[in-house]
Amino acid sequence: MPQFVDTSPPGQCIFCRLVAGEIPAARVYEDALTIAFMDLGQVNPGHVLVATRRHAANLLEITPEEAAAVMQTAHRVARAVKAVFDPPGLTLLQANGREGDQTVFHFHLHVVPRHQDDGIALSWPRKDPPASVLQDHAARLRGALSGAV
């Protein structure tokens, strides 16, 4: 993912400033919980960011209601992107934490129109753990889910 350098002063969130109207943005859609706007670093025409209006640094800080609203807005925007730009593919991307390649620490999701040979590479090395390891991981997650993490 290309690196974006947020030049906002410490303690100020660039997306919060955008939501507040303090900085310009090419807004696409807004509702009570979300805002969608054009990514300044357009990978392909129609690359849109969908963010929560309320500041939350990452997926683990948003509410289930906000999570649903972001996906609903992303779905709506994706249909508009398809209608206007007619890309043969579409990628939704959401990153969390520096190690997850997050560069702006305000929850957002990328809606990226995709074309053959567009220069975007989303691949990782398969590790193929044995079935017993996968079963153990699944059991641990089921336990966490039953405890209402």
N, C-alpha and C positions, 0 to 999 in steps of 0.2 A: 504494500500500500504506500503511495507516495506520502512523504512526510510533510505535514503542515505545521508551521511554527506559529503558535498563538502569541501575538505580540501584546495581548492585554496586560495591563499592570497586574502585579500579584494580588490575588484576592478578588479579581474581577473576571467573570466568565463571559467570553465573547458571544456565546449563544444567548445568555441572559440579557446582554446588551442589545442583541438583535431582537429578541422577543419584546423588549421594552421600547423598541423603536429608536434607540440611541445611535445605531449604526444602520446604514442602508442594506437592503437585501432585496433580491428578486423573489418576492413571496409568491407562492403557488396556491396554498390553501391554509386555512386556519380554522380551528374550532376551540371549544373550551379547554381541551387538554393538550392539543398538539399544534404544531406549526410545520409547514413544509415549505422549503425554499431551495433555490438553485444552488448547487455546490459551486463555489468559486473556482475550484480546480477541475471543472468539467472533464471527465474521462471521455465521455461521448455525449452528444447533444441529448438533453433531457435528464441528465444526472441530477437527482433531487435528494436533499436530506430531509428526513422527517424526525423532528425532535419533540420532546416533552416541553410544554410551556414552563412548568415548574422545574427548578433546578434539581437535578439528581445526577450524580456523577456517572452512574453506570446502571446496568440492568438490575443489580441487586438492590438498588435504592429507589426504584420506581414501584408504584403500587400495581396490583393486578389490573385495576381499572385503567391505569395509564398504559400498561403493556398492551391491553386489548385495544385501546384507542390508537396507539401508534401503529399497530398492525392494520387496523381498519383504515387509517389514513394512508398507510403504505399501499394497501390494496387499491384504494381509490386512485392514488397517484399513479400506480403502475398501469392501471387501465387507461388513464389519460395519456401516459407516455406511449403506450402501445398505439393508441388512436392517433396521436400526433406524429410520432417519429417512426412507428412501425419497425422496431428492432426485432431481429429474429430470435433474440434471447434477452433475458433479464436476470440480474443478480441482486438479491437483497443481502446486505452486509451490515453486521452490527458487531463492533469491537469493544472489549472491556479490558481496561488496565493497560499499562505500558507494554507488558509482555503479550497482550492480545492485540497490539498495534493500534490502540486507541490514542488519538492525538489531541482531541478536544474532550475535556472531561465534563461533558454534559451529555446525558443519554441521547443518542440519535442513531438512526438507521439510514443507510444509503440505499437508494433505489437507482440501480445502474443499468441503463440500456446496454445490451451487448451485441457485438458484431464479430464476425470471424476475423481473426488476426488483429484485434483491437489493442493488443499489448497488455491485457490484464491476465495475470496468471494466478489462479487460485488452486494450488496443489500443495500436498504435504506428503511426507514419507509414511507409507503404511507400516505398521509395526506388527500386525497380525498376532496378537497374544492368543494363547491357547483358550479353548472354550471354558476351561475351569476358571481361568482368571476373569473372563467376561461374566460368568455366572456369579463369581464372588463380588465383582463390582456392582452388578445388578442387585444382588441381595443387600449390599450396603446402602445403595440408593433407595431401595424399597423401604428399608428401615428408617432412613432419614425422612422419606416422604410420609410414612405412617406417623412419625413424630411431629408432623406439621412444621417442618423447618422454616 
